[in-house]
Amino acid sequence: MASGSAGPGTGLKIRQISYTRGPRSKIGSILSPDKSFLNLTHMANRRASITDVAKALNLSASTISRALADHHDVSEATKERVRALAKELHYQPNQLAAALRRGRSKTLGVLVPHITGNFFPHVVHGIATEASKAGYNVLICQSDEDVQQERKNIDLFLNAQVEGILVSLANTTQDFAHFDAVQTQRLPLVFFDRIIEGFQGPNVSAVVLNDYLGAYQAVSHLIEQGCTRIAIFSGPLHVNINKNRYQGYLDALEVHGLPLRPEYVSHHPDINLKSGTQAMRKLLRLPERPDAVFASNDLAIVGAMQVIKSHKLRVPQDVALVGFSNEVFTELTEPTLTSVDQRSEQMGRTAVRLLLKLLHRPATAPPLKPVVLEPKLIIRDSSVRLVGKANG
């Protein structure tokens, strides 16, 4: 073993170590058996590869791989040398590359519009939990409600060779050609929540909430509480969840003999706190304001509640409110907010189970039917005008 300086003025001492038997390396440099110079200080600034370990020990990469896998055809002495140097270099085997060599990435792609609020994070939690139980990892992307980003994410999944894709569409998605590429590769594809209605194929399925029923129950509840002038805040109708919730609103009015008043209907490209605030202000300027509001999500209803209070009106006595999603904050508002629970974690778990069925079933099997989850109306103070009607 010899020492010397790295060069004039550097002040850095470099250790040169010749390998004979057993691991002796120190972070510095190694003079490998074939006399090539390996700088471990430089290696410490990047991820060590299997080639680095193999070169340092004058072994083949396949021998290193077998040694780390504790293969029986590698001697214990060699295994000890390999493990020691791998530990010193902080070498971690590339499990994804190994899986791909076996033809399996054991990874599922998950694409959501956003990860704000309560709903999508809980769906993703359900997906990740169920996938882990089955031995799969998840690669999670968000489209930010942008169809262009959604297309890029799908390309990323295909390039990463995921074994299946779970997706909830962006609000702006109206052209679905990017999902044809998934079909072409016969990759299992499961839509959840926001889906392409009528998109079929041998490797496609979906899990949704019965959004129509959730909206119908919400509006019927308001009518039962004595409300007769019920407004709605909705998202864009080309998205299935908004279309179905709007239809539930319409049918509830019709069944209970109430007219549809167009001035009470408000559709928004992005339904959120701001759009709920703006829509409520317009409603309060009408000659006859509504006595209730149903919205396609809870944030819009919170915006409405703020405006109502700023006008010295009372919730629910003057304007009753019902939202959709059962966000965590619905129990923290004053009054607490009635909302439709979307079974978010159950939706995520169910989506993974559907995808695994698609992965492992025979190619000649019939298409899997979509799974429809039942909503639950959580009644709280924001909508209860009659005593004894709350269940939340």
DAVENTA-V211717 format. One record per backbone hydrogen bond with DSSP energy under -1.0 kcal/mol. NH is the residue of the N-H (numbers start at 0). CO is the residue of the C=O. Records with the same first field share a line. If there is no record, write none. Layout:
# DAVENTA-V211717
NH=CO  CO
This chain:
# DAVENTA-V211717
3=13
5=11
9=6
13=3
15=1
28=14
29=37
30=16
31=35
34=31
37=29
39=27
40=27
42=38
43=39
44=41
45=42
52=48
53=49
54=50
55=51
56=52
58=53
63=59
64=60
65=61
66=62
67=63
68=64
69=66
70=65
73=70
78=74
79=75
80=76
81=77
82=78
83=79
84=80
85=81
86=82
87=83
88=84
90=85
94=92
97=93
98=94
99=95
100=96
101=97
102=99
103=98
107=136
108=163
109=138
110=165
111=140
121=117
122=118
123=119
124=120
125=121
126=122
127=123
128=124
129=125
130=126
131=127
132=128
133=129
134=131
135=130
136=105
138=107
140=109
142=111
143=112
145=142
149=145
150=146
151=147
152=148
153=149
154=150
155=151
156=152
157=153
158=154
159=155
160=157
161=156
162=106
164=187
165=108
166=189
167=110
168=193
172=169
178=175
179=176
182=178
183=179
184=180
185=182
186=181
188=202
189=164
190=204
191=166
192=206
193=191
198=195
203=200
204=188
206=190
207=370
209=372
210=208
213=209
214=210
215=211
216=212
217=213
218=214
219=215
220=216
221=217
222=218
223=219
224=220
225=222
226=221
230=291
231=263
232=293
233=265
238=235
242=238
243=239
244=240
245=241
246=242
247=243
248=244
249=245
250=246
251=247
252=248
253=249
254=250
255=251
256=253
257=252
263=260
264=261
265=231
267=233
275=271
276=272
277=273
278=274
279=275
280=276
281=277
282=278
283=279
285=282
290=228
291=228
292=319
293=230
294=321
295=232
297=323
301=297
302=298
303=299
304=300
305=301
306=302
307=303
308=304
309=305
310=306
311=308
312=307
317=313
318=313
319=290
320=381
321=292
322=337
324=339
329=326
330=327
331=328
332=328
336=329
338=377
340=375
346=342
347=343
348=344
349=345
350=346
351=347
352=348
353=349
354=350
355=351
356=352
357=353
358=354
359=355
360=356
364=361
370=205
372=207
375=340
377=338
381=335
382=379
388=385
391=378
